[in-house]
């Protein structure tokens, strides 16, 4: 059975994506902090590495908000993503 996503919730999509971006950015910031703390003159300040997840989350939210809004405009005119579903046995 084919189904089509014709509209997404703009704010909810942006909130979920922002949360994902935040979770993804934490390990990167921690990994980048190791060499920054070991270097005699760090190229990146530790403060900037602490702010990185905040900026990543903020920009992830804003661009996801914009992307969901654009998706709704496009999907209203030409249709949305299509996918197929199938019934599966219960677990």
N, CA, C and O atoms as a GROMACS GRO file, in nm:
protein
  364
    1UNK      N    1   0.085  -0.117   0.000
    1UNK     CA    2   0.000   0.000   0.000
    1UNK      C    3   0.090   0.123   0.000
    1UNK      O    4   0.175   0.138   0.088
    2UNK      N    5   0.072   0.210  -0.097
    2UNK     CA    6   0.149   0.334  -0.104
    2UNK      C    7   0.085   0.440  -0.017
    2UNK      O    8  -0.037   0.455  -0.012
    3UNK      N    9   0.170   0.514   0.052
    3UNK     CA   10   0.124   0.626   0.135
    3UNK      C   11   0.210   0.747   0.099
    3UNK      O   12   0.320   0.732   0.046
    4UNK      N   13   0.160   0.863   0.129
    4UNK     CA   14   0.232   0.986   0.097
    4UNK      C   15   0.225   1.081   0.217
    4UNK      O   16   0.119   1.100   0.276
    5UNK      N   17   0.338   1.139   0.251
    5UNK     CA   18   0.344   1.240   0.357
    5UNK      C   19   0.318   1.374   0.289
    5UNK      O   20   0.403   1.425   0.217
    6UNK      N   21   0.201   1.430   0.313
    6UNK     CA   22   0.165   1.554   0.245
    6UNK      C   23   0.190   1.678   0.330
    6UNK      O   24   0.192   1.790   0.277
    7UNK      N   25   0.209   1.659   0.459
    7UNK     CA   26   0.239   1.774   0.546
    7UNK      C   27   0.309   1.723   0.672
    7UNK      O   28   0.277   1.617   0.724
    8UNK      N   29   0.404   1.802   0.719
    8UNK     CA   30   0.471   1.771   0.845
    8UNK      C   31   0.450   1.887   0.940
    8UNK      O   32   0.432   2.002   0.898
    9UNK      N   33   0.451   1.857   1.068
    9UNK     CA   34   0.439   1.961   1.170
    9UNK      C   35   0.571   2.038   1.175
    9UNK      O   36   0.675   1.980   1.209
   10UNK      N   37   0.569   2.164   1.143
   10UNK     CA   38   0.692   2.243   1.132
   10UNK      C   39   0.763   2.254   1.265
   10UNK      O   40   0.882   2.223   1.274
   11UNK      N   41   0.694   2.296   1.368
   11UNK     CA   42   0.758   2.317   1.498
   11UNK      C   43   0.803   2.185   1.560
   11UNK      O   44   0.914   2.177   1.614
   12UNK      N   45   0.719   2.082   1.554
   12UNK     CA   46   0.756   1.953   1.612
   12UNK      C   47   0.876   1.894   1.539
   12UNK      O   48   0.965   1.839   1.604
   13UNK      N   49   0.879   1.905   1.408
   13UNK     CA   50   0.992   1.853   1.331
   13UNK      C   51   1.120   1.926   1.370
   13UNK      O   52   1.225   1.863   1.387
   14UNK      N   53   1.112   2.056   1.384
   14UNK     CA   54   1.230   2.135   1.422
   14UNK      C   55   1.277   2.101   1.562
   14UNK      O   56   1.398   2.095   1.587
   15UNK      N   57   1.184   2.078   1.656
   15UNK     CA   58   1.223   2.042   1.793
   15UNK      C   59   1.293   1.906   1.796
   15UNK      O   60   1.394   1.890   1.864
   16UNK      N   61   1.239   1.810   1.724
   16UNK     CA   62   1.300   1.677   1.721
   16UNK      C   63   1.439   1.684   1.657
   16UNK      O   64   1.534   1.625   1.709
   17UNK      N   65   1.451   1.755   1.547
   17UNK     CA   66   1.582   1.765   1.481
   17UNK      C   67   1.682   1.839   1.569
   17UNK      O   68   1.799   1.802   1.572
   18UNK      N   69   1.640   1.943   1.638
   18UNK     CA   70   1.730   2.015   1.728
   18UNK      C   71   1.781   1.923   1.839
   18UNK      O   72   1.899   1.926   1.873
   19UNK      N   73   1.691   1.840   1.893
   19UNK     CA   74   1.733   1.745   1.997
   19UNK      C   75   1.834   1.645   1.940
   19UNK      O   76   1.932   1.612   2.007
   20UNK      N   77   1.810   1.597   1.819
   20UNK     CA   78   1.904   1.505   1.756
   20UNK      C   79   2.039   1.572   1.731
   20UNK      O   80   2.144   1.513   1.757
   21UNK      N   81   2.037   1.695   1.681
   21UNK     CA   82   2.162   1.767   1.658
   21UNK      C   83   2.239   1.787   1.788
   21UNK      O   84   2.362   1.777   1.789
   22UNK      N   85   2.169   1.816   1.896
   22UNK     CA   86   2.235   1.835   2.025
   22UNK      C   87   2.303   1.706   2.070
   22UNK      O   88   2.420   1.707   2.109
   23UNK      N   89   2.230   1.595   2.064
   23UNK     CA   90   2.285   1.467   2.106
   23UNK      C   91   2.405   1.428   2.019
   23UNK      O   92   2.504   1.375   2.070
   24UNK      N   93   2.396   1.453   1.891
   24UNK     CA   94   2.506   1.420   1.800
   24UNK      C   95   2.627   1.508   1.824
   24UNK      O   96   2.741   1.462   1.810
   25UNK      N   97   2.606   1.634   1.860
   25UNK     CA   98   2.718   1.727   1.874
   25UNK      C   99   2.800   1.705   2.001
   25UNK      O  100   2.918   1.742   2.005
   26UNK      N  101   2.742   1.647   2.105
   26UNK     CA  102   2.813   1.627   2.232
   26UNK      C  103   2.939   1.541   2.214
   26UNK      O  104   3.046   1.583   2.256
   27UNK      N  105   2.929   1.422   2.152
   27UNK     CA  106   3.053   1.342   2.136
   27UNK      C  107   3.159   1.414   2.052
   27UNK      O  108   3.278   1.404   2.080
   28UNK      N  109   3.116   1.485   1.949
   28UNK     CA  110   3.212   1.559   1.867
   28UNK      C  111   3.284   1.665   1.948
   28UNK      O  112   3.406   1.680   1.939
   29UNK      N  113   3.209   1.738   2.028
   29UNK     CA  114   3.270   1.842   2.110
   29UNK      C  115   3.367   1.781   2.211
   29UNK      O  116   3.476   1.835   2.234
   30UNK      N  117   3.329   1.669   2.271
   30UNK     CA  118   3.417   1.603   2.368
   30UNK      C  119   3.544   1.552   2.300
   30UNK      O  120   3.654   1.566   2.355
   31UNK      N  121   3.531   1.493   2.183
   31UNK     CA  122   3.649   1.444   2.112
   31UNK      C  123   3.741   1.558   2.069
   31UNK      O  124   3.863   1.544   2.073
   32UNK      N  125   3.683   1.669   2.029
   32UNK     CA  126   3.764   1.784   1.989
   32UNK      C  127   3.828   1.853   2.109
   32UNK      O  128   3.928   1.922   2.095
   33UNK      N  129   3.769   1.834   2.226
   33UNK     CA  130   3.822   1.898   2.346
   33UNK      C  131   3.953   1.833   2.392
   33UNK      O  132   4.038   1.900   2.451
   34UNK      N  133   3.970   1.705   2.365
   34UNK     CA  134   4.092   1.635   2.409
   34UNK      C  135   4.217   1.698   2.350
   34UNK      O  136   4.305   1.738   2.427
   35UNK      N  137   4.230   1.711   2.218
   35UNK     CA  138   4.352   1.775   2.168
   35UNK      C  139   4.360   1.924   2.204
   35UNK      O  140   4.470   1.978   2.219
   36UNK      N  141   4.246   1.988   2.218
   36UNK     CA  142   4.248   2.130   2.254
   36UNK      C  143   4.306   2.150   2.393
   36UNK      O  144   4.374   2.250   2.419
   37UNK      N  145   4.279   2.057   2.483
   37UNK     CA  146   4.331   2.070   2.619
   37UNK      C  147   4.477   2.026   2.628
   37UNK      O  148   4.549   2.071   2.717
   38UNK      N  149   4.521   1.939   2.538
   38UNK     CA  150   4.658   1.890   2.543
   38UNK      C  151   4.758   1.981   2.471
   38UNK      O  152   4.877   1.978   2.501
   39UNK      N  153   4.711   2.059   2.378
   39UNK     CA  154   4.799   2.146   2.301
   39UNK      C  155   4.849   2.262   2.387
   39UNK      O  156   4.774   2.315   2.469
   40UNK      N  157   4.976   2.300   2.369
   40UNK     CA  158   5.028   2.413   2.448
   40UNK      C  159   4.955   2.544   2.416
   40UNK      O  160   4.927   2.623   2.506
   41UNK      N  161   4.926   2.566   2.291
   41UNK     CA  162   4.847   2.684   2.250
   41UNK      C  163   4.731   2.632   2.165
   41UNK      O  164   4.746   2.614   2.044
   42UNK      N  165   4.616   2.609   2.226
   42UNK     CA  166   4.504   2.549   2.153
   42UNK      C  167   4.454   2.638   2.041
   42UNK      O  168   4.441   2.760   2.055
   43UNK      N  169   4.427   2.574   1.927
   43UNK     CA  170   4.372   2.647   1.813
   43UNK      C  171   4.227   2.686   1.841
   43UNK      O  172   4.183   2.796   1.805
   44UNK      N  173   4.154   2.599   1.906
   44UNK     CA  174   4.016   2.628   1.945
   44UNK      C  175   4.010   2.642   2.096
   44UNK      O  176   4.067   2.560   2.168
   45UNK      N  177   3.944   2.742   2.142
   45UNK     CA  178   3.933   2.757   2.286
   45UNK      C  179   3.834   2.655   2.342
   45UNK      O  180   3.740   2.614   2.273
   46UNK      N  181   3.854   2.615   2.464
   46UNK     CA  182   3.764   2.520   2.529
   46UNK      C  183   3.624   2.581   2.540
   46UNK      O  184   3.524   2.510   2.529
   47UNK      N  185   3.617   2.711   2.560
   47UNK     CA  186   3.488   2.779   2.566
   47UNK      C  187   3.410   2.766   2.436
   47UNK      O  188   3.288   2.746   2.437
   48UNK      N  189   3.481   2.776   2.325
   48UNK     CA  190   3.414   2.762   2.196
   48UNK      C  191   3.364   2.618   2.177
   48UNK      O  192   3.258   2.597   2.119
   49UNK      N  193   3.440   2.522   2.226
   49UNK     CA  194   3.396   2.383   2.216
   49UNK      C  195   3.276   2.356   2.305
   49UNK      O  196   3.195   2.268   2.274
   50UNK      N  197   3.264   2.429   2.412
   50UNK     CA  198   3.145   2.415   2.498
   50UNK      C  199   3.024   2.479   2.430
   50UNK      O  200   2.912   2.428   2.442
   51UNK      N  201   3.046   2.589   2.358
   51UNK     CA  202   2.936   2.656   2.288
   51UNK      C  203   2.894   2.584   2.160
   51UNK      O  204   2.784   2.605   2.110
   52UNK      N  205   2.982   2.498   2.107
   52UNK     CA  206   2.952   2.431   1.981
   52UNK      C  207   2.819   2.355   1.983
   52UNK      O  208   2.740   2.372   1.891
   53UNK      N  209   2.790   2.272   2.086
   53UNK     CA  210   2.660   2.204   2.086
   53UNK      C  211   2.541   2.299   2.089
   53UNK      O  212   2.436   2.270   2.032
   54UNK      N  213   2.557   2.412   2.155
   54UNK     CA  214   2.447   2.510   2.162
   54UNK      C  215   2.422   2.570   2.023
   54UNK      O  216   2.308   2.579   1.980
   55UNK      N  217   2.530   2.610   1.954
   55UNK     CA  218   2.515   2.664   1.819
   55UNK      C  219   2.462   2.559   1.723
   55UNK      O  220   2.376   2.587   1.639
   56UNK      N  221   2.514   2.438   1.734
   56UNK     CA  222   2.471   2.329   1.648
   56UNK      C  223   2.322   2.304   1.665
   56UNK      O  224   2.250   2.283   1.568
   57UNK      N  225   2.276   2.305   1.789
   57UNK     CA  226   2.134   2.284   1.819
   57UNK      C  227   2.049   2.398   1.765
   57UNK      O  228   1.946   2.375   1.703
   58UNK      N  229   2.093   2.521   1.789
   58UNK     CA  230   2.018   2.638   1.743
   58UNK      C  231   2.005   2.640   1.591
   58UNK      O  232   1.895   2.658   1.538
   59UNK      N  233   2.117   2.622   1.521
   59UNK     CA  234   2.111   2.623   1.375
   59UNK      C  235   2.037   2.501   1.320
   59UNK      O  236   1.970   2.510   1.217
   60UNK      N  237   2.048   2.386   1.389
   60UNK     CA  238   1.971   2.269   1.350
   60UNK      C  239   1.823   2.295   1.360
   60UNK      O  240   1.745   2.255   1.273
   61UNK      N  241   1.782   2.362   1.468
   61UNK     CA  242   1.641   2.397   1.486
   61UNK      C  243   1.594   2.491   1.376
   61UNK      O  244   1.491   2.468   1.312
   62UNK      N  245   1.670   2.598   1.352
   62UNK     CA  246   1.628   2.698   1.254
   62UNK      C  247   1.621   2.640   1.112
   62UNK      O  248   1.524   2.665   1.040
   63UNK      N  249   1.722   2.564   1.072
   63UNK     CA  250   1.722   2.510   0.937
   63UNK      C  251   1.620   2.397   0.921
   63UNK      O  252   1.566   2.378   0.812
   64UNK      N  253   1.593   2.322   1.027
   64UNK     CA  254   1.487   2.220   1.021
   64UNK      C  255   1.351   2.286   1.012
   64UNK      O  256   1.262   2.237   0.942
   65UNK      N  257   1.332   2.396   1.084
   65UNK     CA  258   1.209   2.473   1.077
   65UNK      C  259   1.186   2.521   0.934
   65UNK      O  260   1.077   2.506   0.879
   66UNK      N  261   1.288   2.579   0.876
   66UNK     CA  262   1.280   2.627   0.738
   66UNK      C  263   1.257   2.511   0.641
   66UNK      O  264   1.176   2.521   0.550
   67UNK      N  265   1.329   2.401   0.662
   67UNK     CA  266   1.315   2.285   0.574
   67UNK      C  267   1.175   2.225   0.579
   67UNK      O  268   1.121   2.187   0.475
   68UNK      N  269   1.116   2.214   0.698
   68UNK     CA  270   0.980   2.160   0.710
   68UNK      C  271   0.879   2.253   0.646
   68UNK      O  272   0.784   2.207   0.583
   69UNK      N  273   0.899   2.382   0.660
   69UNK     CA  274   0.808   2.480   0.597
   69UNK      C  275   0.815   2.468   0.445
   69UNK      O  276   0.712   2.466   0.377
   70UNK      N  277   0.936   2.459   0.392
   70UNK     CA  278   0.953   2.445   0.246
   70UNK      C  279   0.896   2.312   0.199
   70UNK      O  280   0.832   2.306   0.094
   71UNK      N  281   0.918   2.205   0.277
   71UNK     CA  282   0.863   2.074   0.240
   71UNK      C  283   0.711   2.084   0.226
   71UNK      O  284   0.655   2.033   0.129
   72UNK      N  285   0.645   2.148   0.321
   72UNK     CA  286   0.499   2.162   0.313
   72UNK      C  287   0.455   2.238   0.190
   72UNK      O  288   0.355   2.203   0.129
   73UNK      N  289   0.529   2.343   0.152
   73UNK     CA  290   0.496   2.418   0.031
   73UNK      C  291   0.509   2.331  -0.094
   73UNK      O  292   0.422   2.331  -0.180
   74UNK      N  293   0.619   2.258  -0.100
   74UNK     CA  294   0.645   2.173  -0.216
   74UNK      C  295   0.546   2.056  -0.221
   74UNK      O  296   0.490   2.027  -0.326
   75UNK      N  297   0.524   1.991  -0.107
   75UNK     CA  298   0.434   1.876  -0.103
   75UNK      C  299   0.291   1.914  -0.140
   75UNK      O  300   0.218   1.833  -0.198
   76UNK      N  301   0.250   2.036  -0.107
   76UNK     CA  302   0.116   2.082  -0.143
   76UNK      C  303   0.100   2.096  -0.294
   76UNK      O  304  -0.011   2.084  -0.346
   77UNK      N  305   0.209   2.120  -0.363
   77UNK     CA  306   0.202   2.142  -0.507
   77UNK      C  307   0.230   2.017  -0.589
   77UNK      O  308   0.162   1.991  -0.688
   78UNK      N  309   0.330   1.940  -0.549
   78UNK     CA  310   0.368   1.824  -0.632
   78UNK      C  311   0.356   1.690  -0.560
   78UNK      O  312   0.384   1.585  -0.618
   79UNK      N  313   0.315   1.693  -0.434
   79UNK     CA  314   0.304   1.570  -0.357
   79UNK      C  315   0.424   1.552  -0.267
   79UNK      O  316   0.530   1.612  -0.289
   80UNK      N  317   0.408   1.469  -0.168
   80UNK     CA  318   0.514   1.448  -0.070
   80UNK      C  319   0.592   1.321  -0.095
   80UNK      O  320   0.575   1.256  -0.198
   81UNK      N  321   0.677   1.285   0.002
   81UNK     CA  322   0.751   1.160  -0.005
   81UNK      C  323   0.653   1.044  -0.010
   81UNK      O  324   0.552   1.045   0.060
   82UNK      N  325   0.682   0.945  -0.092
   82UNK     CA  326   0.599   0.826  -0.098
   82UNK      C  327   0.674   0.710  -0.036
   82UNK      O  328   0.796   0.699  -0.048
   83UNK      N  329   0.601   0.624   0.031
   83UNK     CA  330   0.660   0.503   0.087
   83UNK      C  331   0.554   0.394   0.088
   83UNK      O  332   0.435   0.421   0.074
   84UNK      N  333   0.600   0.271   0.102
   84UNK     CA  334   0.508   0.158   0.105
   84UNK      C  335   0.508   0.100   0.246
   84UNK      O  336   0.608   0.099   0.317
   85UNK      N  337   0.391   0.050   0.283
   85UNK     CA  338   0.379  -0.014   0.413
   85UNK      C  339   0.338  -0.160   0.391
   85UNK      O  340   0.282  -0.196   0.288
   86UNK      N  341   0.369  -0.241   0.490
   86UNK     CA  342   0.330  -0.382   0.485
   86UNK      C  343   0.295  -0.425   0.627
   86UNK      O  344   0.352  -0.375   0.724
   87UNK      N  345   0.201  -0.515   0.639
   87UNK     CA  346   0.165  -0.571   0.767
   87UNK      C  347   0.271  -0.672   0.808
   87UNK      O  348   0.314  -0.753   0.727
   88UNK      N  349   0.314  -0.667   0.935
   88UNK     CA  350   0.411  -0.764   0.986
   88UNK      C  351   0.352  -0.831   1.108
   88UNK      O  352   0.266  -0.776   1.177
   89UNK      N  353   0.399  -0.951   1.132
   89UNK     CA  354   0.350  -1.026   1.247
   89UNK      C  355   0.394  -0.958   1.376
   89UNK      O  356   0.503  -0.902   1.383
   90UNK      N  357   0.308  -0.964   1.479
   90UNK     CA  358   0.340  -0.902   1.608
   90UNK      C  359   0.458  -0.973   1.674
   90UNK      O  360   0.484  -1.090   1.649
   91UNK      N  361   0.528  -0.899   1.757
   91UNK     CA  362   0.648  -0.955   1.822
   91UNK      C  363   0.613  -1.015   1.952
   91UNK      O  364   0.700  -1.067   2.022
   0.00000   0.00000   0.00000
